[in-house]
Every structure is written in structure tokens, then in C-alpha cells.
Amino acid sequence: MIKSTFAAVAALSVVAAPAMAGPYVNIEANSGWVGSDYSGTVIDNHVGYEGALGENSSWYVQGGPAIVAVDGEESEFEFSGKAGLGVDLSENLSAYGEVSFLTGDDDTGYGTKAGLTYRF
């Protein structure tokens, strides 16, 4: 249970949508703590592709192997991925959304993220 909880939290970690169109590689380490107790790290090794949706929005999709290193346990290889959209609502305000997944021993963990960014 701790493993799947940690994997779900790691899959929901913050990711910035890529800025340029075309293929890319994204290696990202997401670590977790509860208080001062270290839970572990998930390292995503993704290949992705991004593009524009009109003049004011963009999309991306990426996936690949993930190294799941839960504290006190042997590391495992899983598969993870994410896809997202970004939309400029005005000159200063944008919205974004993302869905993600991480496979596991028993179940696949899924996550969503949505938010607004205001630039001063």
C-alpha cells in the first residue's frame, strides 16, 4: 500500500509543459517526505512530443520507463506517462491540465492536475 500511495503521489508531481514544438526527452526525479521521513523517489525517463493548438494553446504527451525507489525496498522498473494542455486565457492568465499514470505491482496509479497561472 505504501508503494502504491507513493507512486500515485509521485505521478502527480509538478511538471512544466515543454515550451517548443516537436520531440523532446524529459528526465525527472520526484521525491517524497512525510515530515522528515523520506518515502522514496520515482525517476521518469520520458520521450515526448508537443505542439500548438492554434495561437493560444499547446499540448504535450510523454512516456517511458520509470525507476521506483521506495525507501528501504529494492528499486523497480515501471512505466509512466502524462499528457497535458495549456491555454492562454488572457495576456496575463493561463490555464493548464494534465493526466498521468504509473504502473505498479498490483494496480496502475492515475492522477490529474489542473491550475491557473497569473503573470505580473
Buried (B, 14 or more C-beta within 10 A) or exposed (E): EEBBEBBBBBBBBEBEBBEEEEEBEBEBEBBBEEEEEEBBBBBBBBEBEBEEEEEEBBBBBBBBEBBBBBBEEEEBEBBBBBBBBBBBEEEEEBBBBBBBBBBBEEEBBEBEBEEEEEEE
